Amino acid sequence: MSFTASKTQLTHQGAMAMLTAAINEADRIGQPQCIVVVDASGELIAEVRMTGAKFLSRKSAFAKAQTAASIGAPSANIPDGFRPGIAAATGGAVTGLPGGLPIRIGEELLGGIGVGTGTGEQDVIVGNAALAAIGAETFPQS
């Protein structure tokens, strides 16, 4: 029986590369964003609130990132009927809003990215740009 395990982790350099790519994409589409990157346990690695992004969107972006890291799938995959209850049960830490994407390279779930301020579609576009920057799996717009 083994009492230890090796695990691939997202580094701060990877998180910064993701933020840079996300900022560039948000600038390209003309939508300032709040962007949050968390590790696989939902802990913050990096974040930015772009000039002009809504300050309360930082909270939703964090919830989106935590949700994606927790479920290993886009935050929008939370079924509609469960959204109010699960949000209440987790103090808002889990959300079904689009814009939360898991950070997955191969079989490894490394964390989540959450993007907020734009439309759900814009948030996913910006999140996918960040994922592509580090060679992670990307996701179609809902």
N, C-alpha and C positions, 0 to 999 in steps of 0.2 A: 504494500500500500504506500502511495506517495502522499506526502504532506505539503508539497509545494507544486507550483505550476508556473511555467513561463508564459508571459503574455505580451503581445505587441501593444504599445501605447502610442497615442498621438502626442507628439512633442510640441513644445511651445513654438518651435520654428514652423512646424506644420500648421498650427493654428494661425500663426501670423501670415503664412502664405495664403491660407483660406480667407482671412480678413481682407488681405490686399486684393485678391481676385474678386471677392464679393463687392468691395467698394468700387472697383473698376467697373463691374457690371452694373451696379446701381447708378453710377455716374453715366454710363452709356445709355441706360434706359430713362435717365432723368428723374429717378425716384430715390431720394435719400432714405436710408434704412438704419434700423437698429439691428445689429448682427451679434449673435452670441454663440460661442463654441464651448461645449462641455465635454468632459471625458466620459468614459463608459459608466461611471458611477453618478453622473449628473453634476459633477463639480465643475465650476467655472474654470476655463483655461484662458479665454480671451474674449473681449467684447469691444464694440465701438458703437457710439451713437453718432451717425454722420450729421453734419450741420444741416439743419432743416428737418431732421427726422422727429417724429412725435415722441416726447419723453416717456409717455406711458407705454409705448410700444416696446420699450426695453424689457418691461415685465412680461409681456406676451411673448417676446422673442426668447426670453429665458425659459418660459414654460414650454414653448414649442421645442426648444433644444432638449430639455429634460425629458419630455414625452418621447421624442424620437430615440433618444439614448435608452430609455426605459423599455420601450416596446420593440425596438429594433426595426422600426418601420416609420413611414411618414406620419406626422401628427394627425393629418387629415384622415387617417385610417381608423381613428376612434369612431365607432358607430354613433350615429346621431342620437339614438335613444339613451346612450350611456354618458354622453358629454356632460349634462348638468350634474348628474350624480357623482361622477368621477372627479369633476372639478371641485365640487363641494367637499368630497371626502379627502382630497389631497391639498386643500387650502389653495387651490388654483395652480398647483404645480403640474397638473396634467390638463392638457387642452386638446380639443379636436380641430383647432384652427389650422388652416394650411400654412406652410412655411417652416415646419420643423422636419428635418430630414436626418436619418441616421448616417453616421460616418462609418462606412463599411469598406474595407479593402480585403478582397478575397472572402474568406470565412470569418474574418475578425471584425467584430463590432467595436469600434474605437471610441464612439461617443455620438454626439448629435450637434447639429447646427440649427439655430432658430433665427428667422429673419422676420422683421415686422415693420410696418408703416405703410407699405404699398398694398395693392390688392393681393389676394391669395396667390394669383398667378405670378405677379411680379416677385413676391416673396420666394416662391419656388424657383423661379428663373435665377435669382441672385444666389440662392442656396446651392443650386446645381453648379453655378460657375465656381463657387468655392470648393465643392467636392471634386470637380474636374481638375482643379489646380494641383491636387495632391494624388490624383489617380484613383480616387474613390468612386464607388458606384453612384450613378446619377439616377434621377427618377423623372418620369413623365409628369407634365402638369395635369392636375386633376380636372 
